[in-house]
Amino acid sequence: MKRLLLVGGGQTHVLVLRALAQHTLDVELTLVTPSPSLPYSGMLPGWVAGHYTLDELLIELAPLARAAGARVVSGSLRSLDLDQRTAVTDQGQVLHFDIVSIATGAVIDVDAIDGAREHTLPLRPLAAFVSGWQNILQRAAAATGTFRLTVIGGGAGGIELALAAAFRLRTIPLPMQVQLVTGGAPLMPGHGARARALIREALLQSGVQIFDTTARSVESKVIHLDDGRTLPTDVILLVTGASAAHWPRAAGLAVDQRGFIEVNAHLQSTSHPFVSAAGDAAALTIAPRPKSGVYAVRAAAPLATNLKAALNGQALTTFAPQQRALYLLSTGGKHAIASWGHWATAGRWVWRWKDRIDRDYIAKLRLTKT
Ligand SMILES: Cc1cc2nc3c(=O)[nH]c(=O)nc-3n(C[C@H](O)[C@H](O)[C@H](O)COP(=O)(O)OP(=O)(O)OC[C@H]3O[C@@H](n4cnc5c(N)ncnc54)[C@H](O)[C@@H]3O)c2cc1C
């Protein structure tokens, strides 16, 4: 019997599991995941803001794996031997495969800023962020003076989190200040001028202080900025964008300049056809796209189809991602901005729209636990 190994239980692979559950497969299927559940990133800012309970955004992996006939191995993949077709987890477990699918997302590079590894809470892995944020709320509630929270990162993720944190911390009856260090680049690069203007307005209205510069180094209570200023802070959230894990390159897979796994239109590694990759971990050579859940979700169906076809020695299908994606960005309260190409609009109705899409998405992935 052939062995198919799925690495990573994120947005891509939850949908792959759901698709594989629709068919009877004569395959030994294994999912390796560090966490038994996936916090849905689209609803994470809403949870930080206090609009959702944790339970509302968690996708349990075991029921999805069971429905697809997969066994779940708890752990993080550390290395791949592409000659022997084996993978080793951080728990030392050796997993054999004929075909491996990698959808391990992106990581935050905690070594890019001096001191960040010790003194910041990185947004990824999301499971660790979730418990870290709960600790921050406790610290904020126990603070005796002004509580200062700084977000490092001026992309969509950093801004959504800064706005969500500002909204949530306002519920604490103490002075608080949320600060955003943008990295010096324009806010939300990749979005149109109108969306960027709307987001800047939202930040100003929320009282988030913007520092259009780079963080050079951080200590436990202070950030040293590139322009020479020092920023006092109680906690720091690190949201500096998508970086690649080191192990795909170390394994000998073809990777792009940033270290993401290069794949062809069939979502196969350009160097090793028995390796597939999709979502944030992959770099689609025929049509590069930003790291975004929209493309990860869109890749899941062709990935599942191609994994089945590869196992059966059949012809593979082609993945053609859409040109551009709709982004719905929450702004703290129950209000959001819609951004699509150069078009953008905002309002409470956008939040309701986003809320409905997110809840429907989660509902599709909720299977009973038995
Ligand atoms: C706060 C936030 C809000 C976002 N909002 C949006 C949005 O509104 N719209 C949008 O399009 N995108 C959004 N994104 C981006 C979106 O979450 C990602 O693009 C998407 O999740 C990528 O899916 P993926 O399957 O590639 O990886 P992920 O969903 O990140 O999943 C990867 C999984 O692999 C696991 N993993 C990592 N390393 C290993 C390893 N070595 N071994 C085993 N498992 C491993 C991780 O723990 C994780 O569970 C947001 C991201 C964040 C952080």
PDBQT file of the ligand as one rigid body, heavy atoms in Angstrom, charges set to zero:
ROOT
HETATM    1  C1  LIG A 401      -3.789  37.219  11.996  1.00  0.00    +0.000 C 
HETATM    2  C2  LIG A 401      -3.871  36.733  10.586  1.00  0.00    +0.000 A 
HETATM    3  C3  LIG A 401      -4.936  37.089   9.812  1.00  0.00    +0.000 A 
HETATM    4  C4  LIG A 401      -5.019  36.659   8.501  1.00  0.00    +0.000 A 
HETATM    5  N1  LIG A 401      -6.088  37.045   7.769  1.00  0.00    +0.000 NA
HETATM    6  C5  LIG A 401      -6.177  36.653   6.498  1.00  0.00    +0.000 A 
HETATM    7  C6  LIG A 401      -7.279  37.050   5.712  1.00  0.00    +0.000 A 
HETATM    8  O1  LIG A 401      -8.184  37.757   6.177  1.00  0.00    +0.000 OA
HETATM    9  N2  LIG A 401      -7.319  36.639   4.418  1.00  0.00    +0.000 N 
HETATM   10  C7  LIG A 401      -6.334  35.860   3.872  1.00  0.00    +0.000 A 
HETATM   11  O2  LIG A 401      -6.419  35.505   2.702  1.00  0.00    +0.000 OA
HETATM   12  N3  LIG A 401      -5.275  35.467   4.588  1.00  0.00    +0.000 NA
HETATM   13  C8  LIG A 401      -5.168  35.843   5.886  1.00  0.00    +0.000 A 
HETATM   14  N4  LIG A 401      -4.094  35.447   6.617  1.00  0.00    +0.000 N 
HETATM   15  C9  LIG A 401      -3.076  34.580   5.990  1.00  0.00    +0.000 C 
HETATM   16  C10 LIG A 401      -3.478  33.111   6.111  1.00  0.00    +0.000 C 
HETATM   17  O3  LIG A 401      -3.659  32.744   7.448  1.00  0.00    +0.000 OA
HETATM   18  C11 LIG A 401      -2.420  32.198   5.519  1.00  0.00    +0.000 C 
HETATM   19  O4  LIG A 401      -2.095  32.638   4.235  1.00  0.00    +0.000 OA
HETATM   20  C12 LIG A 401      -2.891  30.749   5.458  1.00  0.00    +0.000 C 
HETATM   21  O5  LIG A 401      -3.185  30.278   6.741  1.00  0.00    +0.000 OA
HETATM   22  C13 LIG A 401      -1.842  29.855   4.831  1.00  0.00    +0.000 C 
HETATM   23  O6  LIG A 401      -2.301  28.537   4.861  1.00  0.00    +0.000 OA
HETATM   24  P1  LIG A 401      -1.265  27.335   4.907  1.00  0.00    +0.000 P 
HETATM   25  O7  LIG A 401      -2.032  26.066   4.845  1.00  0.00    +0.000 OA
HETATM   26  O8  LIG A 401      -0.198  27.564   3.920  1.00  0.00    +0.000 OA
HETATM   27  O9  LIG A 401      -0.550  27.470   6.314  1.00  0.00    +0.000 OA
HETATM   28  P2  LIG A 401      -1.145  27.654   7.762  1.00  0.00    +0.000 P 
HETATM   29  O10 LIG A 401      -2.612  27.831   7.768  1.00  0.00    +0.000 OA
HETATM   30  O11 LIG A 401      -0.290  28.699   8.385  1.00  0.00    +0.000 OA
HETATM   31  O12 LIG A 401      -0.851  26.260   8.434  1.00  0.00    +0.000 OA
HETATM   32  C14 LIG A 401       0.425  25.716   8.549  1.00  0.00    +0.000 C 
HETATM   33  C15 LIG A 401       0.360  24.683   9.637  1.00  0.00    +0.000 C 
HETATM   34  O13 LIG A 401       1.538  23.919   9.600  1.00  0.00    +0.000 OA
HETATM   35  C16 LIG A 401       2.051  23.754  10.899  1.00  0.00    +0.000 C 
HETATM   36  N5  LIG A 401       3.488  23.558  10.799  1.00  0.00    +0.000 N 
HETATM   37  C17 LIG A 401       4.444  24.508  10.675  1.00  0.00    +0.000 A 
HETATM   38  N6  LIG A 401       5.663  23.941  10.604  1.00  0.00    +0.000 NA
HETATM   39  C18 LIG A 401       5.462  22.607  10.690  1.00  0.00    +0.000 A 
HETATM   40  C19 LIG A 401       6.330  21.485  10.667  1.00  0.00    +0.000 A 
HETATM   41  N7  LIG A 401       7.647  21.634  10.563  1.00  0.00    +0.000 N 
HETATM   42  N8  LIG A 401       5.784  20.240  10.793  1.00  0.00    +0.000 NA
HETATM   43  C20 LIG A 401       4.430  20.084  10.897  1.00  0.00    +0.000 A 
HETATM   44  N9  LIG A 401       3.560  21.112  10.910  1.00  0.00    +0.000 NA
HETATM   45  C21 LIG A 401       4.083  22.360  10.816  1.00  0.00    +0.000 A 
HETATM   46  C22 LIG A 401       1.661  25.030  11.618  1.00  0.00    +0.000 C 
HETATM   47  O14 LIG A 401       1.631  24.830  13.002  1.00  0.00    +0.000 OA
HETATM   48  C23 LIG A 401       0.275  25.299  11.033  1.00  0.00    +0.000 C 
HETATM   49  O15 LIG A 401      -0.722  24.673  11.764  1.00  0.00    +0.000 OA
HETATM   50  C24 LIG A 401      -3.997  35.859   7.945  1.00  0.00    +0.000 A 
HETATM   51  C25 LIG A 401      -2.917  35.477   8.728  1.00  0.00    +0.000 A 
HETATM   52  C26 LIG A 401      -2.854  35.895  10.040  1.00  0.00    +0.000 A 
HETATM   53  C27 LIG A 401      -1.689  35.428  10.869  1.00  0.00    +0.000 C 
ENDROOT
TORSDOF 0
